[in-house]
Amino acid sequence: MSSPLENPMVRYGIGLSGALVLVVVGVLYFDGLMRYLVFGMAVLDAVVVPKILEMAVEGDGQPA
C-alpha cells in the first residue's frame, strides 16, 4: 500500500501550507522584528518539512 507522502507534491504542499499560515499570521498580528522572525520560521517550514517527510517515507517499514 503506497502512502500519499510518497508524492513530492503532497510533501511540498504540506510545507507550503504551513508556511502560508505563518506568513498570514505574521502580516496580520505582528510588526517589527517579531514579524521577520515569523517570516523566517515560515521559510524554515517550507524547506525543512518536505525533507523530514521524505526521510519518514524512505525509512517507512524499517525497524527502529
Secondary structure as UniProt FT lines:
FT   HELIX           4..6
FT   HELIX           8..29
FT   HELIX           33..58
FT   TURN            59..61
//
